[in-house]
Amino acid sequence: MFHGKKARRLDALLSGESSPTPADKSLFPLLHTAERLWELEEQAEPSVFFTRTLQQRVTREAAEIRKAGPNAPKQHVVTTVGWDSPPPPREWDVDRRRRLFWRLAAVAVILFSLVGTLSLASQATPASPLYGLRQLERTVQLQLAFDPVARAQVRIAVAQDALTEMEYTTGQRDQSSYRAHLVEFQNDYQAASDAVATISSSGPRADLELSLAAIQARAVADLRGALVRMDWPDRVTTTTTLSTLGETTPTITRVTYTSAASGLTLQISGDGFVSGATLYLDGRPAGTVSSVAANAIQATLPGGTTLDPGATVGVSNPNGTAAQFTLVGSD
């Protein structure tokens, strides 16, 4: 950090009061950085929410300083020097809270400069290198969100980003990445829902619930559309996520069966079954469904079929939603 003449010289160069000379060589890196930030400022503006929240934090700190008044505790600045160094000039007493405030203000200036890049990142697709900066922006926003409404707004933005990433991986048909992003979206959506539930004021809560409902509707449409392209494990996992989003999906609570020379007769209990449902055994289509009710299915497996402990019995509805049940022993 520069002090004295060097600091004043840097201020003069940054303000345009004078032009740099070879004697200012040590200041060139800072001047170059400032120039790049000014160029960036012309290309992007900080998001309204980010700017407003950061401004409120700095303003609140300034109000506390004013309230403390001139009688607030003082603290000396201590400078460490070597044995052979001349004694440093005595620094004047500085109010500790005032110094903390100006440090915060300096951080705010840096954030205002960097937020242009973050705003550009918010327009990038998940395939872009800039897209990774979104997580940084959301982390900063959460740190600056002091009230429940602000935190809920950020949580909803995080859920929207998670949904965008999930949509991208669905289109890429990268199964492992899709599963990871599906779980991430489910967790972020739940965090947003929990944050909205903490808001006591009906007006702001209603607006945020509308935003949450829009995310829910978009996610449901995306997931249902992608089901037909998924393999069995992903269909089961995706169906679970659809259930957490409030959709009616099949569930299996019990499987019993009887054996005969002609094969096995299965009784599958649960909920959400619809006409046209099909039977799966260990993730593959198997057997024949003879009757379907909303809470029960009867099906048969051909002779010679065995159901060992650990085998999975599944049901798939015509819309692609699926459920499975793991057997623990013969019945």
Secondary structure, 3 states (H helix, E strand, C coil): CCCHHHHHHHHHHHHCCCCCCHHHHHHHHHHHHHHHHHHHHHHCCCCHHHHHHHHHHHHHHHHHHHHHCCCCCEECCCCCCCCCCCCCCCCCCEEHHHHHHHHHHHHHHHHHHHHHHHHHHHCCCCCCHHHHHHHHHHHHHHHHCCCHHHHHHHHHHHHHHHHHHHHHHHHHCCHHHHHHHHHHHHHHHHHHHHHHHCCCCHHHHHHHHHHHHHHHHHHHHHHHHHHCCCCHHHHHHHHHHHHHCCCCCCEEEEEEEEEECCEEEEEEEEECCCCCCEEEECCEECCEEEEEECCEEEEEEECCCCCCCCCEEEEECCCCCEEEEECCCCC
